[in-house]
């Protein structure tokens, strides 16, 4: 999988949080969605499994928005294919 679509990440996030995808697309921040540290770790693990990438806590430390998650995953997937 060489390109990562925002919808893929939103679907994973929706499965973890049980929040509808429409709400996730409109969300301003992960905090606004109620994601705490544990949920962020669960999201990180789910993304690693789904996209076969390695993420570390430092990568995820500065993640605040759904678009930040998308950009990070896209970069990691791109780096993996480079």
SULHUHU-V42186 format. One record per residue. N is the residue number from 0. RES is the residue in three letters. SS is DSSP state (alpha for helix, beta for strand, coil for the rest). PSI is psi in degrees with one decimal (* if undefined). NEAR is the number of other ideal C-beta (glycine too) atoms within 12 Angstrom. Layout:
N;RES;SS;PSI;NEAR / N;RES;SS;PSI;NEAR
This chain:
0;UNK;coil;109.5;16 / 1;UNK;coil;-27.4;13 / 2;UNK;coil;143.9;14 / 3;UNK;coil;123.7;29 / 4;UNK;coil;143.5;18 / 5;UNK;alpha;-36.3;23 / 6;UNK;alpha;-33.4;17 / 7;UNK;alpha;-45.1;25 / 8;UNK;alpha;-40.0;36 / 9;UNK;alpha;-38.4;30 / 10;UNK;alpha;-41.6;23 / 11;UNK;alpha;-45.3;30 / 12;UNK;alpha;-39.8;38 / 13;UNK;alpha;-41.9;23 / 14;UNK;alpha;-40.1;21 / 15;UNK;alpha;-39.5;28 / 16;UNK;alpha;-15.6;27 / 17;UNK;coil;29.0;13 / 18;UNK;coil;136.3;25 / 19;UNK;coil;145.7;16 / 20;UNK;alpha;-35.0;22 / 21;UNK;alpha;-40.2;12 / 22;UNK;alpha;-39.8;18 / 23;UNK;alpha;-36.8;34 / 24;UNK;alpha;-29.0;22 / 25;UNK;alpha;-12.4;16 / 26;UNK;coil;141.0;27 / 27;UNK;coil;-36.6;15 / 28;UNK;coil;163.1;18 / 29;UNK;coil;-33.4;30 / 30;UNK;coil;-40.3;17 / 31;UNK;coil;-30.3;16 / 32;UNK;coil;-6.7;30 / 33;UNK;coil;14.9;19 / 34;UNK;coil;121.7;27 / 35;UNK;coil;-175.6;13 / 36;UNK;alpha;-45.3;16 / 37;UNK;alpha;-43.1;13 / 38;UNK;alpha;-34.4;23 / 39;UNK;alpha;-38.8;31 / 40;UNK;alpha;-42.4;20 / 41;UNK;alpha;-40.4;20 / 42;UNK;alpha;-45.0;37 / 43;UNK;alpha;-45.8;34 / 44;UNK;alpha;-41.9;21 / 45;UNK;alpha;-39.9;26 / 46;UNK;alpha;-41.4;34 / 47;UNK;alpha;-45.7;24 / 48;UNK;alpha;-46.4;16 / 49;UNK;alpha;-44.1;24 / 50;UNK;alpha;-0.6;32 / 51;UNK;coil;51.9;16 / 52;UNK;coil;166.5;26 / 53;UNK;coil;124.2;20 / 54;UNK;coil;148.2;29 / 55;UNK;coil;168.2;16 / 56;UNK;alpha;-31.8;15 / 57;UNK;alpha;-37.7;11 / 58;UNK;alpha;-42.7;23 / 59;UNK;alpha;-13.5;28 / 60;UNK;alpha;-38.8;15 / 61;UNK;coil;5.8;15 / 62;UNK;coil;124.1;32 / 63;UNK;coil;-28.1;20 / 64;UNK;coil;158.1;24 / 65;UNK;alpha;-40.6;35 / 66;UNK;alpha;-29.8;22 / 67;UNK;alpha;-40.9;25 / 68;UNK;alpha;-46.1;37 / 69;UNK;alpha;-48.3;28 / 70;UNK;alpha;-41.9;20 / 71;UNK;alpha;-47.6;33 / 72;UNK;alpha;-42.2;38 / 73;UNK;alpha;-42.7;25 / 74;UNK;alpha;-45.4;19 / 75;UNK;alpha;-40.5;28 / 76;UNK;alpha;-43.2;27 / 77;UNK;alpha;-44.8;17 / 78;UNK;alpha;-37.4;17 / 79;UNK;alpha;-33.8;18 / 80;UNK;alpha;-4.1;15 / 81;UNK;coil;*;8
